[in-house]
Amino acid sequence: MQKCLICHDKKDLKIQREDGSYQILYVDKNIIKNSPHYNNTCQDCHSDIVEITALGHKKDVKKVQCTRCHYENNPVGAPETEMYREFQESVHEKEVLKGNPNAPVCQTCHGSHDIKSRESLSTLDLKKKVSKMCGKCHLDIYTEFSTSIHGDALFEKNIEDVPGCTDCHGEHKIRQIGDPSSTVYKTSIYNTCGSCHSSEKITEKYGIKADKFQTFETSYHGIATQFGEKTAANCASCHGIHDIKSQNDPSSLIHPNNIVATCGKCHPDANANYTKGQIHIDKKSKDAGSIYYISNFFKWVTIIILILLAIHVILDLIRKIKHKKEVSTS
């Protein structure tokens, strides 16, 4: 490392790329000291640099391939998890293979010489950092997220339980939204949202109604979604995706002033009456109004009919047994 730092310890060391921009080649040795790779040599990562002369080394240095060490059953003691294989199946790796120069690789998210373990940051700081990091490529989405109810809770209220980018999309196994295996696929997203909104720990702690997930599952939209109907409305269809707002926010898709437009995306005949109906109805709660009483009426009617039917079957069976005995004794 000392031999490499003869040149790379100079803060003004840089080269000009073909597009006219500059690539900084300065390496801060103090940052490396705090890296988990501190005990590695430079050539362990930059394996294509095999010779260093008084004039330096070759110019066409290739991008470091982290999978040289990070794979299952590796002999160098690098962490062994499935994340490396997961990344190979992700949308990011697919873009890399297509030759997209802007597609993220390991170093894009984890850093190069300044890699740190995730345990070095608190859960809150890690979520903030990850969200901002994703925003470097997905700026428009980051802008929407940062002004949403989730973004406000994360950046302004410092709530660590709020979902960040990776909580919904995953980390290394991020898939395209149209991929059925994606956590944000049309028929899967309600489960992703439900991981928080059906959690008693979350709902009780922050005073969130815990019945939203259950009432969606038992609704027409929820049942259709569970049967694989991709055109049925899911959580994001009504609440938004990255721009989710409180229902009291005038810009929210579920604000009373916007309900007609939101429902109208699927129901062209939507009118003012749509704002009068109840949403996320729990038929077991008296708050459901007439639906609660109608539901209970049919429940008890069904129970009574089944009981009477059972009694009828039993009495009929007793009659037949009695009649059979009378016939056999006569």
N, C-alpha and C positions, 0 to 999 in steps of 0.2 A: 504493500500500500504506500509506503514511504516513497518508493521510486515513482509511482504514479503521481503522487502529490507534488513532486518537483515542479510539474507543469499545472496540474489541476488545482493547486492551492492558490493560483493567481485569480483574483476576482474579475479581472478584465479579459479572461480567456474566453474566446467565443469564435464561432465560425459562421460564415454567411451561407444560408441555404440557397437553393436554386430560385426560390420565389422572392429572394431579396431579404427575407427575415433572418434574424440571427438566432443561433442556438448557443445558449450559455453552457460552457463546459466547466465552470468553476464548481468544485466540490468542497463543501464545508466539512472539515474533518471532525468538528465538534458534533455535527448532526449524525455523522456515521457512528460516533462513539455511543450514541443513545439508540442505535438501531439494533434489532435482533440479529443483523447480519455482520455485526462488528468483527466477529472472529473469522469471517470469510475473507478470502483474498479478492482483489479486483477481478482477477482472471477466473475465479469461480463463477462469476456471473457473465463477464465479458470473455467468454471462452474462445471467441474467434481472434482475439488479440494474442498472438503466440510469440511475438517478438517486439521488443522495445529497443530502439537505437538512440543515438544522440540526437537524431532528427525527429524522434517521436515514434509513433506507430502508424499503421495503415489508416487511411481516411474513411474508408467505407465500412465503419464499424456497424454491425448489425444490432437490431433491437434485442435486448436481453429476453431470453425465453425462461420464464420462471419455472416451467414444467421440467426443466433439466434436473431440478432437485425436488420440486413439489409434486410427488405422485405417490400412490400407495406402494408400500413396501420399499421405499427408497433407502439407500444404504447410508445416507448422510445425516439421518435423524431429523429431516424437515417434517413439520406437522403433516399428519396423514388424515385427510378427511375426503369426503366425496365432492367437495366444492370445485375441484379442478375438472372433474368429469362433468359436473353440472354446468360449468361455464362453457365447456365445449359444445353443449347442446342449447346454449342460450342465444337470444336474438343478437347480442353483442358479438359473439364469436362468429355467427353467420355473416354479419356485416364485415368482420375482419377477413373472412374467407372470400368475400366478394371483392375485396381489394379496396374497401372504403377507408381512406386515410384518416378519417375522423372517428372511426369506430374505437371505442375504449378497449384497452387491454389491461392487464393486471396493474401496471404502473400508473395508469390513468386514475385509478381509484385509490390504490394503496400507497402511491408515491414510489420513488426510486431509491435514492440514498436516505430519504427521510421517513422510511417506513417505521410505524410504531404499532405496538399491539393494541387491540381494541380495548383491553383492560386499562390502558393508560388514560382513558377518558371516561367520564361518568356517562351513564345512559343518556342523560339529557344532552350533554355536549356532543356525544357521538351522533345522536339523531340530528342535531343541528348541522353538524359538519357533513354528514352524509347527504342531507337534503340540499345543502349549498353546493356540494360536489356534483350531485346529479344536475343541478341547475346550470352548471357550466356548459353542458351540452343541450339541456332541455330548458332554456331560459324562459320561454313563454309559459311552459307548464309550471316552472318554479314560481313565476310571478303570480299565477293564479293560486297556487297552493299557499303561498306566503300570506295572501289576503283572505284565505278561507277560514272557516271556524277551526279547522285543524292547525293550519299555519299560525293563526293568532295564538292558539293555546300553546304551541311549541315555542315560538319566537318571542312573544310578548308576555305570556303568563307563565312560561317556563315549566310546563306540565310534561313530565317525562313519559307518562302513559299514553300520550297522544300518538297516533300512527304517523310514521314518516314514510318516505318513498319505499324503503325495503320491506316495511311491514305489509304493504299491499302487493307489491310487485315481486317480492323476493330479492335475494342478494345475487348469487351467482347463477341461479337458474331462471332468470327473467325471460319470459316468452312474449311473443307478439300477442296483442289483444285478440287476434283472430285464431290463435292456437288453442284448441280445446283443453290442453294441459296447462294453460295459463291461469294464474290465480285471479285474473281480472276478466276472464272469458265470460260471455253473457250469462251462461248458466251456472257459473261458479262464483261470481262476484258477491252474491248475497251471503255465501259462506265466509268469504273474506271479511266482509263488513261485520258479519255475525261474530267473528272471533273476538271482537271488542264489545259489540252491542248486545251480545247474549251472555256476556261474562258478568256474574254477580259482583265480582270484585271491582270491576270498572263502573258498572251502573250504580252500585250503592255508594261508591266513593265520590262520584261526581254528580249524583242526583239525576242520572239519565234514566228514562223510562225503560224498564227491562223487557217490556212485552213487544217491542218493535220487531225483533227478529221472529218471534213465535207467531205474531199476527200476520206477518208477511208470508210465512210458510203455509199458513192455513187459508190465505186469501186466494182468489182466482189466479192472480199473477204469480203467486208463490208456487201453487200447485202446478201450474203450466210450466214454470221454470224447472221444477224438479223432474218433470216428465221430458225435459230436454227441449222445450219450446223456446227457440232463440228470439222470437219476435215479442215475447211477453215482457212487460216492463219489469226491470229489476231496480235495485236501490239507486244505481247511478242514473237511471232513466228519469227519475223524479227529483232526486236530491242534487244531481250534478256529479262530476267526477273529481277534478282537482279544485273546483271553485265552490265547494259545498259551503253554504251559509246557514246561519240560524233562521228558523222559519219566521222570526220576527224582523229579519233584515229585509227591507224593501227590494233588494236585489236578489233575494233567494228565489229559487225556482218553485218552492212550495209556499211562498208568501201568498196570502189570499188574492192579492192583485195579479199574481202570475200563474195561478193554478190552471186557469182556462188555457193559457198558452202552453203550459207544460203537458197537460193531458191532451191538448190538441195535436201534439206531435204524433200520437198514435190514433187519437179519436178526433177526426176532422169535424164531427158534429158537436164537439164540446162547447158548452155554454155556461152561463152563470150558475145554473143548477149544480154544476160539478163542485162549486165551492161550498155548497150547503151540505153535501154528504160527508159522512165520517170516514176517516182513513185509519188504517191499522186498527181495525175493530176486533176487540176481544169479546166474543160472544158469551164468555163466562162472567163478564163484568157488567154490573148494572149501568155502567157508564155507556154501554152500547145501546141503551134505550130499548126500543121495541124489539130489536134483534135479540136482546137478552131474553125477553119474555117469550118470544116466538120460538126461540131455540129451546128453551126449557119446556115449553108446551109440547113440542114434538118429541123431545127426549122422554118426557114422562108418559106421553101417549104410547110411544114405542115400547117402553118398559112395561106398561100395564097390559098392552096387547100381547106381548111375549109371555107375561105371567099367566094371563087368561088362556093363552094357547097351550102353555105347559100344563095347566090344570085340566084343560079339556083333553089333552093327550093322555094324561095320567088316569083320569076318570074313565076314558074310553078303553084304556088298557085293562083297568080293573074290571070293567063290565065284560070285556071279552074273556078274561081269565075265569070270571065267575060263571059265565055262560058255558065255557068249555068244561068246567067241573060238573055242572048240572047235566050236560049231555053225556058225560062219561059215567055218571052214577045211575042214569036212567036206563 
